[in-house]
Amino acid sequence: MSTREHAPSLGPGAEAVRLAFWFVAALAVLAALAWAGSNIRRIPADSRAVVMRFGALVRTQGAGLLLAWPRPFETVLIVPGSERVLERRVVSLERDPRAPDRLESASDALAGSGYVLTGDNGVVQLSATLYYRVVDPYAYVLQRDNLDAAVERIVSASVVETAARRDLDAILVARPEIAAAGQQMAAQREQLRGDLARTIQQHLDALAAGHAGLGIEVARVDLQASFPASAVGAFNAVLTSLQNAGRDIADARTVAETTRQSAQQAADRIVQDARASAAERVATAQAETTTITQLEAALATNRDPGLLARAYRDRIEPILSHAAHVTTIDPRDASSLVLPGRVP
């Protein structure tokens, strides 16, 4: 006879207790297995795992299968990989929605929200979006709760510093009339994002040097600049005035050029007339002095001794023909003398 045949049979209550015990034991075993394998996981390709043992860094691991002790012995935190770019829009640079459009009607606490001063005391609105990568997973894990607030303060301070080193025209096109000549301003506008990214990175490096780093580095910064809404009308009025002034200057230059051309034509005509008159007078003078010139040349060389007498007779006759009475005296005869005076 077997032992089973001599074993006393259990009642319904005992059988229920035994089944409940084995059920609880099976659940405990399953829970223990689940707890033991809770930190066995697969790390995605764009992430990394930070393994900490009782709060101290043990190791970091990239993509793949991770084997770690279960909690509370080791804690596994998943952070973005170094190739993954994260985006953070800086809301502290935006204007407070409670602030009115008109600055003079706003309170001191809201009047300057969303506005940044430039180096030439101008006012501009800047909207920034920071793109960054995680380069120190452990520092990133330690600062995760304070990361957003720290990024907001760092980017806001960097924007203020960068804008203070530039004029308004070096941030956006405020005066189109100098845009063509302001090649240096255009180059500074192109460098604005790069300078802002370098300034932000300098603040992050300073925190890391003080053992308070955020574990991130700047990938790039998107920046959008605009005029304050309350100043758009004033700038439009200024631009309209400048355009009208430019048009008036162009018209004045056209009139001045027309006047200059007319004056130049008149001056050329006067010069030509003067040259023609001078040439005519010179020709007349040369014609009138031809006889004297020839007489001078003949007397100088003594080629024609009777030329002077002939010239005298030719010239004296027309002159004496106008006289009513002529008295002639032989220069070689001293017996006759003519004295001036009135006849009694």
C-alpha positions in Angstrom: 0.0 0.0 0.0 1.5 3.4 -1.0 2.0 6.4 1.2 -0.5 8.4 -0.9 -3.2 6.0 0.0 -2.5 6.5 3.8 -2.1 10.4 3.6 -5.1 12.2 5.0 -7.1 14.1 2.5 -7.2 17.9 2.7 -10.4 19.8 3.1 -11.6 22.4 0.7 -10.3 25.3 2.9 -6.8 23.8 3.2 -6.7 23.1 -0.6 -7.6 26.8 -1.3 -4.8 28.0 1.1 -2.3 25.8 -0.6 -3.2 27.0 -4.0 -3.1 30.6 -2.9 0.3 30.1 -1.4 1.7 28.7 -4.6 0.1 31.5 -6.6 1.7 34.1 -4.3 5.0 32.3 -4.5 4.8 32.3 -8.3 4.0 36.0 -8.4 6.9 36.7 -6.1 9.3 34.7 -8.3 8.1 36.6 -11.4 8.4 39.9 -9.6 11.9 39.0 -8.5 12.9 38.1 -12.0 11.3 41.3 -13.4 13.2 43.4 -10.7 16.5 41.5 -11.4 16.2 42.3 -15.1 14.7 45.8 -14.8 18.0 47.5 -15.8 18.6 45.1 -18.7 17.5 47.2 -21.7 18.4 48.2 -25.2 19.8 51.7 -25.8 18.5 53.4 -29.0 21.0 54.5 -31.6 20.5 58.2 -30.9 20.8 57.9 -27.2 23.3 57.1 -24.4 22.8 55.5 -21.0 24.2 56.9 -17.7 24.7 54.3 -15.0 24.9 55.5 -11.5 25.4 53.4 -8.4 23.8 55.0 -5.3 24.0 58.4 -7.1 27.7 58.2 -8.1 28.6 57.8 -11.8 29.7 54.3 -12.7 29.9 54.5 -16.5 28.2 55.7 -19.7 27.3 53.4 -22.5 26.3 54.1 -26.1 23.7 52.3 -28.3 23.3 48.6 -27.7 22.4 46.2 -24.9 22.9 47.5 -21.4 23.4 45.2 -18.4 23.1 46.9 -15.0 22.2 46.0 -11.4 18.5 46.7 -10.6 17.3 49.5 -8.4 18.2 50.7 -5.9 21.7 49.4 -6.5 22.2 51.1 -9.9 20.1 53.7 -11.7 20.0 54.0 -15.5 19.1 57.2 -17.2 18.7 57.6 -20.9 20.1 60.9 -22.4 20.4 62.1 -26.0 23.4 61.0 -28.0 26.2 63.4 -29.0 25.0 63.4 -32.6 21.4 64.3 -31.7 20.5 68.0 -31.9 18.0 69.3 -29.4 16.0 72.4 -29.9 15.0 75.0 -27.2 13.0 78.2 -28.0 14.0 81.0 -25.7 10.7 82.4 -24.4 12.3 85.0 -22.1 13.1 87.2 -25.1 9.5 87.3 -26.1 7.3 90.3 -25.1 5.0 89.7 -22.2 1.5 89.3 -23.5 0.2 91.5 -20.7 2.3 94.4 -21.9 0.4 97.0 -24.0 1.5 98.1 -27.5 2.2 101.6 -26.4 5.3 102.0 -24.2 4.1 105.1 -22.4 1.1 103.3 -21.0 3.0 100.3 -19.7 4.2 99.8 -16.2 7.9 99.8 -15.4 7.9 96.0 -15.0 6.4 95.4 -18.4 7.7 98.3 -20.5 10.9 96.8 -21.5 9.9 93.1 -21.8 10.9 91.6 -25.2 13.1 94.6 -26.1 16.9 94.7 -26.4 19.0 97.8 -26.6 21.6 98.2 -29.3 25.0 99.9 -29.1 23.5 103.1 -30.6 20.6 103.2 -28.1 18.2 101.7 -30.6 15.5 99.2 -29.6 15.0 95.9 -31.4 13.0 92.7 -30.8 15.0 89.4 -31.1 13.6 85.9 -31.2 16.1 83.1 -30.6 16.0 79.4 -30.9 19.0 77.4 -29.5 20.1 74.1 -31.0 22.5 72.1 -28.8 24.1 68.7 -28.3 24.8 66.8 -25.1 28.6 66.3 -24.8 28.8 65.4 -21.0 26.0 63.0 -20.1 26.7 63.0 -16.4 26.7 66.8 -16.1 23.5 66.8 -18.2 21.9 64.4 -15.9 22.9 66.4 -12.8 21.6 69.7 -14.3 18.5 68.2 -16.1 16.0 69.9 -13.7 17.7 73.3 -14.0 18.7 73.0 -17.7 15.7 75.0 -19.2 16.0 77.9 -16.7 19.8 78.0 -17.1 19.6 78.0 -21.0 17.0 80.8 -20.8 19.3 83.0 -18.7 22.4 82.2 -20.7 20.8 82.9 -24.1 19.1 86.1 -22.9 22.3 87.4 -21.4 24.2 86.5 -24.6 21.7 88.3 -26.7 21.9 91.4 -24.6 25.7 91.4 -24.8 25.8 90.8 -28.6 23.2 93.5 -29.3 25.0 96.0 -27.1 28.2 95.6 -29.2 26.3 96.4 -32.5 24.5 99.3 -34.0 20.9 98.9 -35.1 22.0 98.7 -38.8 24.3 95.9 -37.9 21.4 93.8 -36.7 18.7 94.5 -39.3 18.2 96.9 -42.2 16.9 100.0 -40.4 18.0 102.5 -43.0 17.8 101.2 -46.6 19.4 104.4 -48.0 22.8 103.4 -46.6 22.4 99.7 -47.3 24.2 99.9 -50.7 27.2 101.6 -49.1 27.2 99.8 -45.8 29.0 96.6 -46.9 30.5 96.4 -43.5 27.1 96.5 -41.8 25.8 93.7 -44.1 28.8 91.6 -43.1 28.1 92.2 -39.5 24.5 91.1 -40.0 25.7 87.9 -41.5 28.1 87.3 -38.5 25.4 88.1 -35.9 24.3 84.4 -35.4 27.9 83.2 -35.3 28.9 85.8 -32.7 25.8 85.0 -30.6 26.6 81.3 -30.7 30.2 81.9 -29.6 29.0 84.1 -26.7 26.6 81.4 -25.5 29.4 78.8 -25.7 31.7 81.1 -23.7 29.1 81.2 -20.9 28.7 77.4 -21.0 32.5 77.0 -20.9 32.7 79.3 -17.9 30.1 77.2 -16.1 32.0 74.0 -16.9 35.2 75.6 -15.6 33.4 76.3 -12.3 32.3 72.7 -12.0 28.7 73.7 -12.8 28.5 72.8 -16.4 25.3 71.9 -18.2 26.9 69.2 -20.3 25.8 70.7 -23.6 27.5 72.6 -26.5 26.0 75.0 -29.0 25.2 73.6 -32.5 23.7 76.7 -33.9 21.4 79.6 -33.1 18.5 80.8 -35.2 17.8 84.5 -34.7 15.0 86.7 -36.0 15.2 90.4 -35.6 12.2 92.9 -35.9 11.2 96.4 -35.0 8.9 97.0 -32.0 5.3 97.2 -33.1 5.0 100.7 -31.6 8.0 101.9 -33.6 7.1 100.6 -37.0 5.0 103.7 -37.8 7.8 106.0 -36.8 10.3 104.1 -38.9 7.9 104.0 -41.9 7.5 107.8 -41.6 11.2 108.3 -41.5 11.7 106.0 -44.5 9.0 107.9 -46.4 10.7 111.2 -45.6 14.0 109.8 -46.7 12.5 108.6 -50.0 10.9 112.0 -50.6 14.2 113.7 -49.8 16.0 111.4 -52.2 13.5 112.1 -54.9 13.9 115.9 -54.3 17.6 115.6 -54.4 17.5 113.6 -57.7 15.2 116.3 -59.2 17.5 119.1 -57.9 20.5 117.3 -59.4 18.6 116.9 -62.7 17.8 120.7 -62.8 21.4 121.5 -61.8 22.8 119.3 -64.6 20.4 120.9 -67.1 21.4 124.4 -65.9 25.1 123.4 -66.0 24.8 122.1 -69.6 22.9 125.3 -70.7 25.6 127.5 -69.1 28.3 125.4 -70.7 26.7 125.8 -74.1 26.4 129.5 -73.6 30.0 129.8 -72.4 31.2 127.8 -75.4 29.2 130.1 -77.7 30.6 133.2 -76.1 34.1 131.9 -76.3 33.7 131.0 -80.0 32.2 134.4 -80.8 35.1 136.1 -78.9 37.7 134.0 -80.7 36.0 134.9 -84.1 35.9 138.6 -83.2 39.5 138.5 -82.0 40.6 136.8 -85.2 38.8 139.4 -87.2 40.3 142.3 -85.3 43.8 140.7 -85.6 43.3 140.4 -89.4 42.1 144.0 -89.6 45.0 145.3 -87.6 47.4 143.2 -89.6 45.9 144.6 -92.8 46.1 148.2 -91.5 49.7 147.9 -90.4 50.9 146.0 -93.4 52.3 149.2 -95.0 54.1 150.3 -91.8 55.5 146.9 -91.3 56.8 146.8 -94.9 58.2 150.4 -94.5 60.0 149.4 -91.3 61.5 146.4 -92.9 62.7 148.5 -96.0 64.1 151.2 -93.8 65.9 148.7 -91.6 67.7 147.2 -94.6 67.9 150.5 -96.7 66.6 148.7 -99.8 64.4 151.5 -101.1 65.3 155.0 -100.0 62.3 156.6 -101.8 59.8 154.4 -100.1 59.3 156.7 -97.2 58.5 159.7 -99.5 56.1 157.7 -101.6 54.3 156.5 -98.5 54.1 160.0 -97.2 52.6 161.3 -100.4 50.0 158.4 -100.5 49.0 159.1 -96.9 49.1 162.8 -96.7 46.8 163.4 -99.6 43.6 161.9 -98.0 44.4 163.8 -94.8 44.9 167.2 -96.4 41.8 166.8 -98.5 39.8 167.3 -95.3 41.5 170.6 -94.5 40.0 174.0 -95.5 43.4 175.8 -95.7 47.0 174.4 -95.8 50.3 176.2 -95.4 53.4 174.5 -96.4 57.0 175.5 -95.4 60.1 174.2 -96.9 62.1 172.7 -94.1 65.4 173.7 -95.7 64.4 177.4 -96.0 64.5 179.5 -92.8 63.2 182.7 -94.4 59.6 181.9 -93.7 58.2 181.4 -90.2 54.7 180.5 -89.2 53.7 181.5 -85.6 50.5 180.4 -84.0 48.1 183.1 -82.8 45.0 185.1 -83.7 45.0 187.6 -86.7 44.2 191.1 -85.4 
